[in-house]
């Protein structure tokens, strides 16, 4: 089994011992090193660019990717490479996020920063968190790569955090763009931005807690 955009190895750890061999790959050397530090049985790790895999043809029974395909510049190439390394009858399963409007958990700050000119709005076709946010786009790309059977399913997700401060910490820890944008503003403007961001998710507040909904798209293709 090949995992693309493996990050620090959470999914590889869940798979360890359940399949004969897992190759966990990522473009970031730091992420690949983190996978190696887990010392997982049956799990190998390597630096790989999913748009140009340095792997033999038809060398894997399955490919997994959690929230990775939408972040690469050439998604068509990534899907073609996935098809190339799969054996006959092999399957790819991957997750992406549905459109931004369906994921309030991730969109408190972005629109506020765009309105203030602190971030550029995403351009059509550019890589990003919501670049594969609809089933039609996914199915077209996957079929063009040579897959015949494509099924896209919606999966409801939920982010529950105990406080606004924890929400901010979580969002800035996973988004370099957000972290850098907020770091570049003064104290007074930052306070104004937080007021506007909190207002966007106020309907999901439960006391001090925030319970924010979202939708992922899980695709399987063969």
N, C-alpha and C positions, 0 to 999 in steps of 0.2 A: 504494500500500500504506500502511495506517495502522498505526502501532505505538502501543499503549497501555502506560502505565507503563514508558516507555523507559529510565528511569534515566539514566546518563551516556552512553548511546549505543553500547554494545558491539554489540548486534544490528543497529542502524542502520548501523554501520561495515561489518559483514559483508554487508549487503544493498546497500550503495552500489555503483552500477555494474552490479548484477545485475537491477534492475528500473527502470522508467522514472522513478518518483517515490516517495519515502518521506516521509511526514509522521510524525516522531517526537514523541510527546506525553507529558507527565507533569504531575501536579498540582503538583509542586515546582518553583518558579522556578529554584532552584539546579541541579537536574538538567537542566532545559531549557537553561540557559546553558551547561552542560558539553557538551551535544550540539552547540550552536552553535560552541563553540571547536574542535571537531574539523574544521570546514570541509569537510564531506563533499559530494562531487558528487552532485547529485540528491536531497539530503536536506534537507528543511525541518524546522523545529522550532517547537513552540507549547505554551503552557500549556493543558491541557484536563483537565476532570473526566470520567472515563469514565462516570460516572452521569448526566451531562447534557452531551453533546458539543455544542459550538457549531460544528457542521458540517452541510452540506446532506444531505438524504436521498439515498441511492443514489449516493454520490460516490467509493466505493472498490471495487476488485476483491478486496481481501483485507485482513484485520485480523490482526495478531499481538500476542500479549501473553505475556510471560515472567514468571511469578510475580507477577501483579498483581491478578487478579480476586478472589482470596481475601482481599485486604487492604481492600476497600472495604465500607462499611456496608450498602449496598443493591446486592447482587450481581445481583439480578433486574433492576434498572434498568440496570445496566451491560451486561448481555447484550441487553436490549431495544434499547439505544442502538447496540450493535454491529450488531444485525440491521438497524436503520434506515439506517445509513450504508453498508451493503453493497449493491452492485448485484445484480440478479437473477443467480443463479449464483455469486455471490461466496462466499468461504469464510473462516471464522475458524479460526485455529490458536493454541492457548494451552497453557501449562504451569502446573501446580500441584504441590504436594507431596502425596504419599500420607500416610496417617495417621502420627502422631508415632511410634508403636511401630515403624514400618517405616523410620524415619530416625534411627538412632543418632547420625549425624554432627551433628544439630542439637539433641539432647536430653540432653546431659550435665548442664547447669546447671539447666534449667527445673524439673524435679521436685524437686531439692534446695532450690531457693529457695522453691518453693511449700510444701514440708514445713515450712520454717522460718518461714513467714509473711511472707517478704520479697517475694513476688509473688502476685498473685491467680491462681487457676486459670482457664483460659479457660472462659467460659460458653457453653453450646450456642447456636449461631447467630451468635455474635460474630465479627467479622472477625479474622483471624489467619493465621499461617503454614500451619496445617493445616485451615483452615475448608472447603476443597474437597478433602478427603482421600479421598473414595471416588467411584467411577464412577457410582453410582446418584444421588447428590446432583447431580453435574455434569450428567448426562444430563437429569434432571428440569428443572433450571433452564434449560438450553440449549433444550430442546424448548418450554418455556413461553414462551421469547422469540421463537419462530417458526421455529426451525431444524428441518428434517425428518430430515436425515442426521447422525447423531452417532456418532463412534467414539472411544473412550477407550483408549489404549494405555499399558502400564506400561513405563518406561524405567529400568533400573538405573543408579545414579550412584555415585560414589566420591569421598570427600574424603581425600586423602593429605597429611599435614603432617609436617614434619621433627622437630617437638618439641611438647611440651605447651604451652610458652610461645607458640608460633606458633598453636596451636589456640585458645588463649584470646584472643590478639590478633585473630584472624579473627572469632571469634564476637562479641566486643564491638564490632568495627567495623561489623558488619551488624545488630546488635540494640540499639536505643536502650534498650529496657526492661531488657535484661540489663546493659548498661553502667551505667545509673543504679542498678540494684539493687545491683550489686557496689561501686559507688562509695560507697554509703551504709552500708557495714558496716566495723567495725574490723578491724585487722590480724589479730588472733587468730581472729576469726570467719571472715574471708576465707580464712585458711589451712585451717580446718576444712571450709569449703565446697569448696575445691579438692580436698581429699583425697576427699571424698564424690563429687564430679563425676568425678574420675579413676577412681574405682572403677567407675563406671557404664560406662566405655568401656575398662576394662582388657583385656578379651578382644580388643580390636582393636589392641592395642599390638604393635609389631614393633621391639624395641630401643628407641631413642629416638623412632622414628616412630609415628604413628597412621594407620591406614588404615581409614576409617569408611565403611560402606555406607549407601545410601539408595535411595529409589524416587521417581521423579517420574511424574506422570500427564500425558500429552500428548494433548490432545483436538483433533480436527478436526471441524468442523460446517459444513453448507451448507444 
